[in-house]
Amino acid sequence: MTKRYAAAIALSLIITALNLALPSQATAQSNSDIERVRARVQVLSGSRDSQVEVRFRDKTKVKGYITSVEPVSFNLREPKAGTSQSIAYSEVDSVSKAGGVSTKTWLIIGGIAAGVVTTWLIVKPAVCDGGAQTRGIC
């Protein structure tokens, strides 16, 4: 009888741990998220020459130019195909200006630069032996 209780308790703990570790995904966007996307589309639609990248809630992306903004949706013209599609704000996760350098790229570049400087400050004195040598980088 104690083996059954132990198995039941262990199973309950495993299910509870999985529920806490793997959060369920929300299926509906809140009004504040939709308003945030709408405001961002309004800002980006001001310059018709700049290309935008739209990320949908299903993690797909599309690039194009915003041609018109409506209360419930906006129209995006794809540059390659030349087709225009209507996109509802509720389908969109984020809208950003296409191109440019991402934060991740800047962090990688900064890390490389810090590594080069640190290597130069540590390796050069060790290799040059305090200035006694006159070959190579010394």
Secondary structure, DSSP 8 states (H G I E B T S, - for coil): -HHHHHHHHHHHHHHHHHHHHS-----S--HHHHHHHHHHHHHHTT-TTS-EEEEETTS-EEEEEEEEE-SSEEEEE-TTT--EEEEEGGGEEEEEESSS--HHHHHHHHHHHHHHHHHHHHHHHHHHGGGT--STT-
